[in-house]
Amino acid sequence: MTRKISISEAAAKGIELLRKPIWSTPEDHLKIDIVDGKPGIWTHLFCPFNLECNGRDPVDVLRFEGMDYDAAEWVPYTGPIADSDEYKAARALYAGFRKEGEKA
């Protein structure tokens, strides 16, 4: 089992891609911005369902008060990235999920 790390530890080690092991969709992951070895204020949540439900993938998330960047609850993400065929295939599973006429 991979040891869990914090976002701060990942940034210090130059690890940009992370995921929580409890997430059910294996392609879901977070990309952190790293500025001078520390996490930036933006993170980017990649999820194959994002495009269908939010109209874009990734969804950018601003760091907010109470977000604990020192909690060791993440593992490095080593799965497919957004421009890979495998990730695109996972995204295609959700295409058309919304009802006709609904907007993202």
C-alpha positions as CSV (number, residue, x, y, z in Angstrom):
1,M,0.0,0.0,0.0
2,T,1.3,3.5,-0.9
3,R,2.0,5.8,2.0
4,K,-0.3,8.7,2.3
5,I,1.1,12.2,2.1
6,S,-0.1,15.8,2.5
7,I,-0.5,18.3,-0.3
8,S,2.3,20.3,1.4
9,E,4.6,17.3,1.4
10,A,3.8,16.5,-2.2
11,A,4.6,20.1,-3.3
12,A,8.0,19.9,-1.4
13,K,8.8,16.7,-3.3
14,G,7.6,18.1,-6.7
15,I,4.6,15.7,-6.9
16,E,1.8,17.5,-8.8
17,L,-0.7,14.8,-9.3
18,L,-2.6,13.3,-6.3
19,R,-5.7,11.4,-5.5
20,K,-7.6,10.3,-2.4
21,P,-7.6,6.5,-2.1
22,I,-11.3,6.6,-1.1
23,W,-12.4,8.2,-4.4
24,S,-14.4,5.6,-6.3
25,T,-13.6,6.6,-9.9
26,P,-9.9,5.6,-10.5
27,E,-9.3,8.4,-13.0
28,D,-10.3,11.2,-10.5
29,H,-7.2,13.2,-9.4
30,L,-6.0,16.6,-8.4
31,K,-3.2,18.6,-9.9
32,I,-1.6,21.1,-7.6
33,D,0.2,24.2,-8.6
34,I,3.7,24.3,-7.0
35,V,5.3,27.7,-6.4
36,D,8.8,27.7,-4.8
37,G,8.2,24.2,-3.4
38,K,4.9,25.0,-1.8
39,P,1.3,24.5,-3.0
40,G,-0.1,27.4,-4.8
41,I,-3.6,28.8,-4.2
42,W,-5.2,26.8,-7.1
43,T,-5.8,23.1,-7.5
44,H,-7.3,21.5,-10.5
45,L,-9.7,18.6,-10.1
46,F,-9.8,16.1,-13.0
47,C,-12.7,13.8,-13.2
48,P,-14.1,12.1,-16.3
49,F,-17.6,13.2,-15.3
50,N,-16.6,16.9,-15.0
51,L,-17.1,17.7,-18.7
52,E,-20.6,16.3,-18.6
53,C,-21.7,17.9,-15.3
54,N,-19.6,21.1,-15.2
55,G,-18.9,21.8,-18.9
56,R,-15.2,21.6,-18.4
57,D,-12.5,19.3,-17.1
58,P,-10.6,20.1,-15.0
59,V,-12.5,22.2,-12.5
60,D,-10.3,24.8,-10.9
61,V,-10.6,25.0,-7.1
62,L,-9.3,28.0,-5.1
63,R,-7.7,27.2,-1.8
64,F,-10.2,28.1,0.9
65,E,-10.0,28.7,4.7
66,G,-10.1,25.4,6.5
67,M,-8.6,23.4,3.7
68,D,-5.9,21.4,5.4
69,Y,-2.8,21.1,3.1
70,D,-0.9,19.3,5.9
71,A,-3.3,16.3,6.3
72,A,-1.7,13.1,5.1
73,E,-4.7,11.8,3.1
74,W,-3.4,11.7,-0.5
75,V,-1.4,9.4,-2.6
76,P,0.5,10.2,-5.8
77,Y,-1.7,9.7,-8.9
78,T,-0.2,7.4,-11.5
79,G,-3.2,6.8,-13.7
80,P,-4.1,8.1,-17.1
81,I,-4.0,11.9,-17.7
82,A,-6.7,13.9,-19.5
83,D,-5.2,13.8,-23.0
84,S,-4.7,10.0,-22.9
85,D,-6.9,7.6,-24.8
86,E,-7.8,5.7,-21.5
87,Y,-8.9,8.9,-19.8
88,K,-10.9,10.0,-22.9
89,A,-12.6,6.6,-22.9
90,A,-13.6,7.0,-19.2
91,R,-15.0,10.5,-20.0
92,A,-17.0,9.1,-23.0
93,L,-18.9,6.8,-20.5
94,Y,-20.6,9.9,-19.2
95,A,-21.4,11.6,-22.5
96,G,-25.1,12.3,-22.8
97,F,-25.8,11.6,-19.2
98,R,-27.7,14.9,-18.8
99,K,-31.2,15.1,-20.1
100,E,-31.7,16.6,-23.5
101,G,-31.8,20.4,-23.3
102,E,-30.0,20.7,-19.9
103,K,-27.0,22.9,-19.8
104,A,-23.8,22.3,-17.8
